[in-house]
Amino acid sequence: MTVYMVERDLPGITLEQLGGAQKSAIETSEKFTSQGKQVRYIRSTYIPGESRVMCLFEASSPQLVEEVNKAANIPFTRVVEAMDLTP
């Protein structure tokens, strides 16, 4: 599967709301996977000075990642293929 980065601009978001969004992304990904649509939430990085969040997902297509984020009701700017270079 391919790794995709979801870019988000979330001005005014609190850490509590950010945690809720992350929980929703994880739960929605798990729900999709249980329905046979393989997608996995990997992690998020928050840039507080810019109110930006980048989230990594593993999935078979960017459209599936978009579906997960729409179903989780988490706004996003775009979904792009990315390379996770974690050692």
BELGITA-V377034 format. One record per residue. RES is the residue in one small letter. PSI is psi as a letter, one per 30 degrees, with the letter a starting at -180 (999 if undefined). OMEGA is omega as a letter, one per 40 degrees, with the letter a starting at -180 (* if undefined). Layout:
RES | PSI | OMEGA
RES | PSI | OMEGA
This chain:
m | l | a
t | l | i
v | k | i
y | k | i
m | k | i
v | k | i
e | k | a
r | k | i
d | j | a
l | i | a
p | k | i
g | g | a
i | k | i
t | l | i
l | e | i
e | e | i
q | e | i
l | e | i
g | e | i
g | e | i
a | e | i
q | e | i
k | e | i
s | e | i
a | e | i
i | e | a
e | e | a
t | e | i
s | e | i
e | e | i
k | e | i
f | e | a
t | e | i
s | f | i
q | g | i
g | g | i
k | j | a
q | j | i
v | k | a
r | k | i
y | k | a
i | e | a
r | l | i
s | l | i
t | k | a
y | k | i
i | j | a
p | e | a
g | f | a
e | f | a
s | h | a
r | k | i
v | k | i
m | k | a
c | k | i
l | k | i
f | l | i
e | k | a
a | l | i
s | f | a
s | l | i
p | f | i
q | e | i
l | e | i
v | e | i
e | e | i
e | e | i
v | e | a
n | e | i
k | e | i
a | e | i
a | f | a
n | h | i
i | j | a
p | k | i
f | l | i
t | e | i
r | l | i
v | k | a
v | l | i
e | k | a
a | l | i
m | k | i
d | j | a
l | g | i
t | k | a
p | 999 | *
